[in-house]
Amino acid sequence: MDLGLQDKVALVTAASRGLGFAIARELAQEGAHVAICARGAGPLEAAAAALRESTSAEILAVPADVSRQEDVERLVGAVRDRFGRIDILVTNAGGPPPGRFLELTPAAWEAAVQLTLMSVVRLCHAVVPVMRAGGGGSIVAMTSVSVKQPLPNLILSNSLRMAVVGLVKTLADELAPEIRVNAVCPGWTRTERVVQLMEDRAARNGTTVAEEEARITAAIPLGRMAAPEEIARAVAFLASPAASYITGISLLVDGGLYRGV
């Protein structure tokens, strides 16, 4: 299936590793020009080099912290100056720390709001005028299965990713028909973030990471965690012209973990 991504311009944030990197690679393999960002310049350049080596796409790497307004403005300006337009925005950021309600301070909540919610607000606010000037585009917000089924010890993520879904639903209405806006909600995926969460669970429960992983996968009908590229393929489809009549959805890619209807 041709997704129609040849020569499209995509911006993927937090793309030096994990899901962000997998999404950037998938879009690049489909023929898009891809701009990536991350806070650390060294890992970001290494990721850009790996993408250039494995694909024929043009890759732009811009160090940026998406929780900072000035960084977002500089990032979007750099992509516009390099490519002249932005057709696709994938909002992605590292997850807030795990913890229970009384373990987390108001300062931790404020930091999580900036990282998980306001980064999406800032990116969309900066990119939408560029998309409109170019005739439209597509936004995909990375959230989590927790927007449907809250996960233990993740109250920051559980709360704030639901706010992102509210933003997605509203923007899908406001920005149509020029710009489509959707969310992808991964389940358990084998990334550095998930290793951290399993280590936290093991420490709390007096178990091992292997035992926690076995407990998690036992609840997934497909019997395993996702590989990052499996999430990336879903994102590439939703972001592409092949999904031209899809907007305002939250697509679960969770191996069947969520049992609701």
C-alpha positions as CSV (number, residue, x, y, z in Angstrom):
1,M,0.0,0.0,0.0
2,D,1.4,3.4,-1.0
3,L,0.8,5.7,2.0
4,G,1.5,8.8,-0.2
5,L,4.3,10.1,2.0
6,Q,6.9,10.6,-0.7
7,D,8.5,14.1,-0.2
8,K,6.2,15.0,2.6
9,V,7.8,16.9,5.5
10,A,7.4,15.4,8.9
11,L,8.5,16.7,12.4
12,V,8.8,14.1,15.1
13,T,9.8,15.1,18.6
14,A,11.8,13.2,21.2
15,A,13.1,11.1,18.4
16,S,16.7,10.2,19.5
17,R,15.5,6.8,20.7
18,G,12.5,4.6,21.5
19,L,9.1,5.3,19.9
20,G,10.1,8.6,18.5
21,F,13.1,7.2,16.6
22,A,11.0,4.2,15.3
23,I,8.4,6.7,14.0
24,A,11.0,8.9,12.3
25,R,12.6,5.8,10.7
26,E,9.2,4.6,9.4
27,L,8.3,7.9,7.9
28,A,11.7,8.2,6.3
29,Q,11.5,4.8,4.8
30,E,8.2,5.8,3.3
31,G,9.9,8.7,1.5
32,A,9.2,11.6,3.8
33,H,11.8,14.3,4.7
34,V,12.0,14.1,8.5
35,A,13.0,16.6,11.2
36,I,13.8,15.2,14.6
37,C,14.5,16.8,18.0
38,A,15.7,15.7,21.4
39,R,17.2,17.5,24.4
40,G,20.7,15.8,24.1
41,A,22.7,16.9,21.1
42,G,25.0,13.9,21.1
43,P,22.2,11.2,21.0
44,L,20.2,13.3,18.6
45,E,23.1,13.5,16.1
46,A,23.7,9.7,16.5
47,A,20.0,9.1,15.7
48,A,20.1,11.4,12.7
49,A,23.2,9.6,11.4
50,A,21.5,6.2,11.8
51,L,18.5,7.5,9.9
52,R,20.6,8.9,7.1
53,E,22.5,5.6,6.8
54,S,19.4,3.4,6.7
55,T,17.1,5.5,4.5
56,S,17.5,7.8,1.5
57,A,15.5,10.6,3.3
58,E,16.7,14.1,4.1
59,I,17.1,14.3,7.9
60,L,17.2,17.5,9.9
61,A,18.2,17.3,13.6
62,V,17.5,20.2,15.9
63,P,18.3,20.0,19.7
64,A,15.3,21.2,21.5
65,D,13.4,20.7,24.8
66,V,9.7,20.7,23.9
67,S,8.7,21.8,27.5
68,R,10.3,25.2,26.7
69,Q,8.4,27.7,24.5
70,E,11.6,29.3,23.1
71,D,12.9,25.9,22.0
72,V,9.6,24.9,20.3
73,E,9.6,28.2,18.4
74,R,13.2,27.7,17.3
75,L,12.6,24.1,16.3
76,V,9.5,24.9,14.1
77,G,11.3,27.9,12.6
78,A,14.3,25.7,11.7
79,V,12.1,23.1,10.0
80,R,10.2,25.8,8.1
81,D,13.4,27.4,6.9
82,R,14.9,24.1,5.8
83,F,11.9,22.6,4.0
84,G,9.5,25.5,3.4
85,R,6.5,23.7,5.0
86,I,5.4,21.1,7.6
87,D,3.0,18.4,6.4
88,I,3.1,16.1,9.4
89,L,3.6,16.7,13.1
90,V,4.1,13.8,15.6
91,T,4.0,15.1,19.2
92,N,6.0,12.8,21.4
93,A,7.8,13.3,24.7
94,G,9.3,11.2,27.4
95,G,6.8,10.1,30.0
96,P,6.5,11.7,33.4
97,P,8.0,9.8,36.4
98,P,6.0,7.0,38.0
99,G,4.6,7.4,41.5
100,R,1.5,7.3,43.7
101,F,-0.5,10.5,44.4
102,L,0.9,11.3,47.9
103,E,4.5,10.5,46.8
104,L,4.3,13.3,44.2
105,T,4.7,17.0,45.0
106,P,2.9,19.9,43.3
107,A,6.2,20.7,41.7
108,A,6.2,17.2,40.1
109,W,2.8,17.9,38.7
110,E,3.8,21.2,37.3
111,A,6.8,19.7,35.5
112,A,4.6,16.9,34.2
113,V,2.1,19.4,32.8
114,Q,4.8,21.2,30.9
115,L,6.3,17.9,29.5
116,T,3.1,15.9,28.7
117,L,0.4,18.5,28.0
118,M,1.9,21.9,27.3
119,S,4.5,20.5,24.9
120,V,1.6,19.3,22.7
121,V,-0.1,22.7,23.0
122,R,3.1,24.6,22.1
123,L,3.9,22.4,19.2
124,C,0.4,22.5,17.7
125,H,0.2,26.3,18.3
126,A,3.5,26.8,16.4
127,V,2.9,24.3,13.6
128,V,-0.7,24.8,12.7
129,P,-0.1,28.2,11.0
130,V,2.7,26.7,9.0
131,M,0.5,23.7,7.9
132,R,-2.3,26.1,6.9
133,A,0.1,28.2,4.8
134,G,1.1,25.0,3.0
135,G,-2.4,23.8,2.4
136,G,-3.0,21.5,5.3
137,G,-1.5,18.6,7.1
138,S,-1.8,15.9,9.8
139,I,-1.1,15.9,13.5
140,V,-0.6,12.7,15.5
141,A,-0.3,12.9,19.3
142,M,1.4,10.0,21.1
143,T,-0.5,9.1,24.2
144,S,-1.0,5.7,25.9
145,V,-3.5,2.9,26.6
146,S,-3.8,4.6,30.0
147,V,-6.2,7.1,28.4
148,K,-8.7,4.2,28.3
149,Q,-7.5,2.1,31.3
150,P,-5.4,3.9,33.9
151,L,-2.2,2.0,34.9
152,P,-0.9,1.5,38.5
153,N,1.6,4.0,39.9
154,L,1.3,6.3,36.8
155,I,-1.1,9.0,38.1
156,L,0.8,11.8,36.3
157,S,0.6,10.0,32.9
158,N,-2.9,8.7,33.5
159,S,-4.2,12.2,34.2
160,L,-2.3,14.3,31.7
161,R,-2.5,12.1,28.7
162,M,-6.3,12.2,29.0
163,A,-6.0,16.0,28.7
164,V,-4.0,15.5,25.5
165,V,-6.9,13.4,24.1
166,G,-9.3,16.2,25.0
167,L,-7.1,18.6,23.0
168,V,-6.9,16.2,20.1
169,K,-10.7,15.8,19.9
170,T,-11.3,19.5,20.0
171,L,-8.6,20.4,17.5
172,A,-9.9,17.7,15.1
173,D,-13.2,19.7,15.1
174,E,-11.6,23.2,15.0
175,L,-9.0,22.5,12.3
176,A,-11.0,20.4,9.9
177,P,-11.1,20.1,7.0
178,E,-7.5,21.5,6.4
179,I,-5.8,19.5,9.2
180,R,-6.5,16.1,10.6
181,V,-5.7,15.4,14.2
182,N,-5.5,12.0,15.8
183,A,-3.9,10.2,18.7
184,V,-2.1,6.9,18.9
185,C,-2.3,5.0,22.2
186,P,0.4,2.4,22.6
187,G,0.2,-0.4,25.0
188,W,3.2,-2.0,26.6
189,T,6.1,-1.5,24.1
190,R,9.7,-2.7,24.6
191,T,11.4,0.7,25.1
192,E,13.8,2.2,27.6
193,R,10.8,3.9,29.3
194,V,9.1,0.6,29.8
195,V,12.2,-0.9,31.3
196,Q,12.2,1.9,33.8
197,L,8.6,1.3,34.7
198,M,9.2,-2.4,35.2
199,E,12.1,-1.7,37.4
200,D,9.9,0.6,39.5
201,R,7.2,-2.1,39.8
202,A,9.8,-4.7,40.8
203,A,11.2,-2.4,43.5
204,R,7.7,-1.7,44.9
205,N,6.6,-5.3,44.8
206,G,9.8,-7.1,45.9
207,T,9.9,-9.0,42.6
208,T,12.2,-9.1,39.6
209,V,11.9,-7.3,36.2
210,A,11.3,-10.7,34.6
211,E,8.5,-11.5,36.9
212,E,6.8,-8.1,36.3
213,E,7.2,-8.5,32.5
214,A,5.6,-12.0,32.7
215,R,2.7,-10.5,34.7
216,I,2.2,-7.8,32.2
217,T,2.3,-10.0,29.1
218,A,-0.1,-12.5,30.7
219,A,-2.8,-9.8,30.5
220,I,-2.2,-9.1,26.8
221,P,-4.1,-11.4,24.4
222,L,-1.3,-11.3,21.9
223,G,1.0,-12.6,24.7
224,R,3.9,-10.1,24.3
225,M,4.9,-6.5,24.3
226,A,5.0,-4.5,21.1
227,A,8.1,-3.8,19.1
228,P,8.5,0.0,18.5
229,E,8.2,-0.4,14.8
230,E,4.7,-1.9,15.2
231,I,3.6,1.3,16.8
232,A,5.5,3.3,14.2
233,R,3.6,1.7,11.3
234,A,0.2,2.7,12.9
235,V,1.5,6.3,13.3
236,A,2.7,6.5,9.7
237,F,-0.7,5.3,8.4
238,L,-2.7,7.8,10.5
239,A,-0.3,10.6,9.5
240,S,-0.5,9.8,5.8
241,P,-2.9,10.7,3.0
242,A,-4.0,7.1,3.1
243,A,-5.9,7.9,6.2
244,S,-7.5,11.0,4.6
245,Y,-11.0,10.4,6.1
246,I,-9.9,9.7,9.6
247,T,-9.7,12.5,12.2
248,G,-10.4,12.8,15.9
249,I,-9.7,9.2,16.9
250,S,-7.6,7.6,19.6
251,L,-6.2,4.5,18.0
252,L,-5.3,1.7,20.5
253,V,-2.2,-0.3,19.5
254,D,-2.0,-2.5,22.6
255,G,-2.2,-6.1,21.6
256,G,-5.8,-6.3,22.9
257,L,-4.9,-5.2,26.5
258,Y,-7.9,-2.9,26.8
259,R,-11.1,-4.9,27.1
260,G,-13.6,-2.1,26.9
261,V,-15.7,-1.3,23.9
